[in-house]
Amino acid sequence: MDRGRFQINKARLVRRAYKFLRSPRVLGLIVVLCAAGSTLGYYWIYRTNTNPPPTTHPTSRYFESLSSFEGARALQDSFLQNVRENIKTADTKADLYFILKRYVYNGGNIYEIYDYIESHPELAFLKEAESVYPYIFELIRSRRVSHAYSDNGMYAYLAYLEAAERSGYADIATIGTAASQYAKMAYYKTYIRREQREGRLLTYPRYTEKAVEADVLASQNFLAKAGQSVSRLVRDGIINTAENNPLSIINGTEAYGSALRYLSALGISISPVVSAREAYAFSAAYAYRTIPQLYLSVSLSNASTLLISRPTSASELRNAIYPFLTAGKPEQTGIVGIVIRARLQNTTARFRDFDVASKRNIVAIANIVPEFKNWLLINGWLENDFK
């Protein structure tokens, strides 16, 4: 073969190879393979660079809204102004998500959300929540729902998430959280039912099989609604921050993975658009890249939900919790502070035991991953705390 002909054929082969790699199927395969390996990849990154890159995304107002009433009020005012001006951006949807998420952080006081919505006629579209659980909202109107965590308060919170979805104000975090929380409620009720059959927790409500099935169905419904967005993010690698802001992307994909794990623990067989492992790998990787403050939170959620998955190997659990092992003796703030202070928890509320940062979960992970137990001991835990 003469040299000129070889050069022509070589150029043709390069063009064909480029066209092949650009094809949708091959790109999709590459994304899937990357997603499957991204968890271990990011553990390696974290091991070689323990200082995550700084982020310029203005997330502080969201964190402040969860930790203080003043921060919550500022976010409420911002959302209300956007509604008045008919602004429905990704940040507007994130505002509402965090306004509603206050229920989880304010001790379970549903009246903070209820009174805010009732006092502003512009937010009447959120009153659609009352049609989801009419009986519960009748109790709320007459102030007969507890100001602390309760089943009624939780389902009112879930109803508000559904109202946000119905009105077009829901992002991937809102929909994913609804899927995850319903699945968690189904898992919790199943646990209580099992304990009661064995003569324990007899003072707890008598949950019916029908109630469990309703939660499972609701979770599956929201998983289906989140499917397209999750697939575009995780499988296709299409990240559109005009549709979902970075915080919502992290929370939404993490919640999607969480929902799958709770349903799997219940023996529910579904065909998700991505696996729980893929969802968590993406969420952790994206958190590390955009909002490092959430990287450890996603890692802890991954590890905690792995505890209820069967089968789960010790190595897989260690990989999930690994970012904590590289943290050394860090400042006791954020999720690190919550984990370290979990040793002081003394609660008899079984639902709280299912929190990702509950003492029950922390001890369970430490009993399987000795390195994590050593990290806890370095940071103030005592041997008696693990009993």
Secondary structure in CASP SS format (residue, H / E / C, confidence):
PFRMAT SS
TARGET T0000
AUTHOR 0000-0000-0000
METHOD secondary structure of the structure
MODEL  1
M C 1.00
D C 1.00
R H 1.00
G H 1.00
R H 1.00
F H 1.00
Q H 1.00
I H 1.00
N H 1.00
K H 1.00
A H 1.00
R H 1.00
L H 1.00
V H 1.00
R H 1.00
R H 1.00
A H 1.00
Y H 1.00
K H 1.00
F H 1.00
L H 1.00
R C 1.00
S C 1.00
P H 1.00
R H 1.00
V H 1.00
L H 1.00
G H 1.00
L H 1.00
I H 1.00
V H 1.00
V H 1.00
L H 1.00
C H 1.00
A H 1.00
A H 1.00
G H 1.00
S H 1.00
T H 1.00
L H 1.00
G H 1.00
Y H 1.00
Y H 1.00
W H 1.00
I H 1.00
Y H 1.00
R H 1.00
T H 1.00
N C 1.00
T C 1.00
N C 1.00
P C 1.00
P C 1.00
P C 1.00
T C 1.00
T C 1.00
H C 1.00
P C 1.00
T C 1.00
S H 1.00
R H 1.00
Y H 1.00
F H 1.00
E H 1.00
S H 1.00
L H 1.00
S H 1.00
S C 1.00
F H 1.00
E H 1.00
G H 1.00
A H 1.00
R H 1.00
A H 1.00
L H 1.00
Q H 1.00
D H 1.00
S H 1.00
F H 1.00
L H 1.00
Q H 1.00
N H 1.00
V H 1.00
R H 1.00
E C 1.00
N C 1.00
I C 1.00
K C 1.00
T C 1.00
A H 1.00
D H 1.00
T H 1.00
K H 1.00
A H 1.00
D H 1.00
L H 1.00
Y H 1.00
F H 1.00
I H 1.00
L H 1.00
K H 1.00
R H 1.00
Y H 1.00
V H 1.00
Y H 1.00
N C 1.00
G C 1.00
G C 1.00
N C 1.00
I C 1.00
Y H 1.00
E H 1.00
I H 1.00
Y H 1.00
D H 1.00
Y H 1.00
I H 1.00
E H 1.00
S C 1.00
H C 1.00
P H 1.00
E H 1.00
L H 1.00
A H 1.00
F H 1.00
L H 1.00
K H 1.00
E H 1.00
A H 1.00
E H 1.00
S H 1.00
V C 1.00
Y C 1.00
P H 1.00
Y H 1.00
I H 1.00
F H 1.00
E H 1.00
L H 1.00
I H 1.00
R H 1.00
S C 1.00
R C 1.00
R C 1.00
V C 1.00
S C 1.00
H C 1.00
A C 1.00
Y C 1.00
S C 1.00
D H 1.00
N H 1.00
G H 1.00
M H 1.00
Y H 1.00
A H 1.00
Y H 1.00
L H 1.00
A H 1.00
Y H 1.00
L H 1.00
E H 1.00
A H 1.00
A H 1.00
E H 1.00
R H 1.00
S C 1.00
G C 1.00
Y C 1.00
A C 1.00
D C 1.00
I H 1.00
A H 1.00
T H 1.00
I H 1.00
G H 1.00
T H 1.00
A H 1.00
A H 1.00
S H 1.00
Q H 1.00
Y H 1.00
A H 1.00
K H 1.00
M H 1.00
A H 1.00
Y H 1.00
Y H 1.00
K H 1.00
T H 1.00
Y H 1.00
I H 1.00
R H 1.00
R H 1.00
E H 1.00
Q H 1.00
R H 1.00
E C 1.00
G C 1.00
R C 1.00
L C 1.00
L C 1.00
T C 1.00
Y C 1.00
P C 1.00
R C 1.00
Y C 1.00
T C 1.00
E H 1.00
K H 1.00
A H 1.00
V H 1.00
E H 1.00
A H 1.00
D H 1.00
V H 1.00
L H 1.00
A H 1.00
S H 1.00
Q H 1.00
N H 1.00
F H 1.00
L H 1.00
A H 1.00
K H 1.00
A H 1.00
G H 1.00
Q H 1.00
S H 1.00
V H 1.00
S H 1.00
R H 1.00
L H 1.00
V H 1.00
R C 1.00
D C 1.00
G C 1.00
I C 1.00
I C 1.00
N C 1.00
T C 1.00
A C 1.00
E C 1.00
N C 1.00
N C 1.00
P H 1.00
L H 1.00
S H 1.00
I H 1.00
I H 1.00
N H 1.00
G H 1.00
T H 1.00
E H 1.00
A H 1.00
Y H 1.00
G H 1.00
S H 1.00
A H 1.00
L H 1.00
R H 1.00
Y H 1.00
L H 1.00
S H 1.00
A H 1.00
L C 1.00
G C 1.00
I C 1.00
S C 1.00
I C 1.00
S C 1.00
P C 1.00
V C 1.00
V C 1.00
S C 1.00
A H 1.00
R H 1.00
E H 1.00
A H 1.00
Y H 1.00
A H 1.00
F H 1.00
S H 1.00
A H 1.00
A H 1.00
Y H 1.00
A H 1.00
Y H 1.00
R H 1.00
T H 1.00
I C 1.00
P H 1.00
Q H 1.00
L H 1.00
Y H 1.00
L H 1.00
S H 1.00
V H 1.00
S H 1.00
L H 1.00
S H 1.00
N H 1.00
A H 1.00
S H 1.00
T H 1.00
L H 1.00
L C 1.00
I C 1.00
S C 1.00
R C 1.00
P C 1.00
T C 1.00
S C 1.00
A H 1.00
S H 1.00
E H 1.00
L H 1.00
R H 1.00
N H 1.00
A H 1.00
I H 1.00
Y H 1.00
P H 1.00
F H 1.00
L H 1.00
T C 1.00
A C 1.00
G C 1.00
K C 1.00
P C 1.00
E C 1.00
Q C 1.00
T C 1.00
G H 1.00
I H 1.00
V H 1.00
G H 1.00
I H 1.00
V H 1.00
I H 1.00
R H 1.00
A H 1.00
R H 1.00
L H 1.00
Q C 1.00
N C 1.00
T C 1.00
T C 1.00
A C 1.00
R H 1.00
F H 1.00
R H 1.00
D H 1.00
F C 1.00
D C 1.00
V C 1.00
A C 1.00
S C 1.00
K H 1.00
R H 1.00
N H 1.00
I H 1.00
V H 1.00
A H 1.00
I H 1.00
A H 1.00
N H 1.00
I H 1.00
V C 1.00
P H 1.00
E H 1.00
F H 1.00
K H 1.00
N H 1.00
W H 1.00
L H 1.00
L H 1.00
I H 1.00
N C 1.00
G C 1.00
W C 1.00
L C 1.00
E H 1.00
N H 1.00
D H 1.00
F H 1.00
K C 1.00
END
